[in-house]
Amino acid sequence: FDKNKLKKFKTKHKVLTVVCEVILPYLRLKLQKWYQEKQRDPSSLPFKKEYLKVIPVANSLFEFAVFMYQLKFLLQRDFRFFKPYLHLCNFLIRRKNTFELKQEEERYQNQLISL
């Protein structure tokens, strides 16, 4: 781990994170609900019924990719990404260690004392 490689998130990174963590799951949920409705009543489809078969396959592939990333993250010590979009964006999310937490606590205590 090299602290010199750490960079602050830019606006585009924040927007991309919101898209991948909030908007895409919301759209996926809406697509799943729409799919379930059309399964019950396929007469109102604007396209051929065969195209409806693609939705569960795509959903399964997505879930499988997420599962494999999480499994690889769990089992491989040097794998740094637990979600596919983190890998695509090259985002590294790490947990603070105990030394960093103690330093932060000491800084907070010193700020309280100086007040």
N, C-alpha and C positions, 0 to 999 in steps of 0.2 A: 504494500500500500504506500503510495507516494502522495504526500500532502500537496506537492507542487502541481499535481495533475488535477486537483479539485478546482472546480469553477462554479461560480454562482449560476443559478438557473436564469436564463434569459426569458423574455416574454414569450418567444416562440416555443420554448420548452414547457412553460406553464400552460399555454394554449393546447399544445399537443397532449399534455397529461390530462387536461380536462376533457378533451375529445376522447381519448382512449379509456379513461376511467369513469366518465359520466355519460357522455353523449352516445358512444357506441353501445354500451350495455343497455341504455334506454331504448335505442333503436332496435336492438336485437330482441328485447322483450316485446316491443310492439309488433315486430315481425312474427314472433312466435304466437302471439295472441291472434294476429290476422290469419296465420296459417291454420290454427285450430278452428277458427270460424269457417274458413273456406273448406276445411275437411268435412265439416258437417253439411255445408250447403255449397257445393262446387258449381252451381248453375250461374252464379254471378261473377265468375272469373273473367277478367279482361284478356286472358291468354289461354293457351292450351293447358289442359289438366296435367300433362306430362311434366311441365316445368315446375309444378308444385313438389315433385320428388326431389328437387335440388336442395330445397330449404333444410330438411332434416340432415342430409348428407353434409352440407356446409356447416351446419351447427355442430354436428358430431366431430368433424375435422377440427373445428376451432377449439372445442372442449378438449379434444385429445392433445392438441398442441399445447394448451395451457397446462394440462396435467403433466405432460412430458417435461416441460420447463420446470415445473415445481418439483417433480421427482428428481430430475437431474441436479437442481439446486440443492436438494436435500442430501443426495448421495455423493455428489462430487464436491470436494472441498474447494477446488479452484474455479468452479463455475459461478459467475457473479450475478446472473440475471434470473429472476424467478417468474418473469412474465415476458412473452414474446415482444411486446412493444418496447419494453425496457432495453432489450437486446438490439432492436432495430434503431432506436434512438441513442444507444450507447449510454444510457443512464445507469449510474452506479448508486444504489441506495444501500447505505450501511448503517449499522447500529452503533451508537456511542459505546465505548468501552468504559470500564469502571473508573479509570484514571481521568477520562474526559468528563465524566459525570461529577467526580469529586471537585475538579477544577471549576466547573460551572457552579456547583453549590457554594464553593468558597467565594467566588466572585459575587454571587447573589448575597451571601452573608455580609461581605464587605460593603456592598451597596446599602444594605439595611443599616449597618453600623454608622455609615457616613451620613445618613439622613438624620 
